């Protein structure tokens, strides 16, 4: 299959064969979106309108703060807080019935401007993944030799199989994906079990040997596998 503007970024996230490739895909899109909205786009009326409407989740507030542009974030927060005041807490409309404030607040808890853009970007890249798996033997091998697919992205991928792949290709794709998850969860379970056993007095000092790095990191790796996010350990 010839490389194109669609296949190149997909190959780039699969070629390292480290961790979950869909996590890398999401991280790449996330980084672009965060840089975009903290730059000149922050002053674009349509972008500001969307950020005022959707806000951000905690994860993406953290990532926006890491952009080291507190003024841009402050300007967005200022107008967002103004929107919350005007549309929810200072809304005197007769149509704003009892319980409406709590309902509105529950709605904004589940919306995020960055999440919406990242979901859109990942969905489109996954379409290319399915096409490449179907048409490119080299990519099928690349896909099948990944380290693993994390649980959230396993669920995401599987939800698209019926609509994105012909029935003739579904069995091979599902088998390859299941194998990636099954092999890694077996390895991870063994490492976490060994981590726990290392606290037995009979194994004193074993955890700190040079060849036990995979065991020492097993807790963080397990959390990343289950949630798709690396824990922030200090």
C-alpha angles and dihedrals in degrees: 000000000000117000116250141168087277100046099043097069090045092052090047093059094044100044099074091062089208124129120328114339092206089056088054089048091052092044091052093051091043092053092051093048094048092049090047098053094042090054131057092317089070088076095047109111095224092050093047090048090054094046090049090052099042106025117189138282122241093259092055094043085059092050092047090053089053088062087076094226103117093165093060091047091046092053091051092046091049094057092038092054088047089054092050091050095048100040100038120012100033097033108129097176115136087226091060095092133195111293092020093114093056091045092051091048091051089052095053090051088068100046131082130168093215094046091053092051094043092049089052093048095046092047090056093046090050089057087060091047091057092046092049093047090052098045107026121064091190091057092046088059091046091051093047093052098054119126093243147309113243120236098254092048092044087058091046094050094046092051089061100044097089093052101034104043131052112244090250091063100038098082094055093046094048092047092051092048094045090051092054091053096041095049094048097044089052091051092044094048090052092050094049090047090052090048090055092046091052089073090065109107089236089065097046112157095005093110092062098056118115095249093055099074091109088057095044090053095043096101093054092043091051092052091049091049093050098042105023089233129101110235115244100239119181 
